[in-house]
């Protein structure tokens, strides 16, 4: 999403919480994505997912730039939205 200031910088969420509920299929899932700076001058995309009420799984992927990390995050969010997840909150 482009910034309305005309500077060309992108606006993105550094944290997204998605959820999918389907009582018919007994499906109650969550998916969290967090973009954060790494300790080796890189950027980390942290993903957590699982059944609501359970601790879930965690995966961390490192990227060389903030832009690459944000692009990966946006791709994942788009895929999850197509699968029926809804955004509960973002920052």
C-alpha positions, -999 to +999 in steps of 0.1 A: +000+000+000+015+033-010+020+063+014-003+092+007+025+117+014+039+112-021+073+101-008+069+067-022+075+049+011+054+020+018+030+016+047+029-018+063+019-035+095+048-049+116+023-072+134-008-090+120-031-114+139-054-135+117-080-159+127-102-185+110-133-201+126-154-228+110-176-245+136-189-270+110-154-283+104-144-278+140-117-254+128-105-226+151-071-214+140-049-184+145-019-170+125+004-142+137+031-125+117+056-101+132+084-082+114+114-073+136+150-063+132+175-092+137+207-092+156+230-096+126+219-065+106+191-085+090+153-086+094+133-114+108+098-126+099+083-144+129+053-166+122+032-183+148+002-205+140-020-232+154-053-240+170-068-213+192-061-221+228-029-241+220+007-227+221+011-233+183+042-235+162+068-208+156+090-202+125+116-175+120+129-165+086+157-140+081+158-116+052+186-091+042+163-060+040+132-047+056+116-044+022+121-081+015+107-090+049+076-069+044+070-083+009+072-118+023+048-109+051+023-093+027+024-124+005+016-146+034-012-124+046-028-124+011-027-162+009-042-165+044-070-141+035-078-161+004-081-192+026-108-176+048-088-160+076-098-126+088-076-099+103-083-093+140-057-067+147-026-052+132+000-027+142 
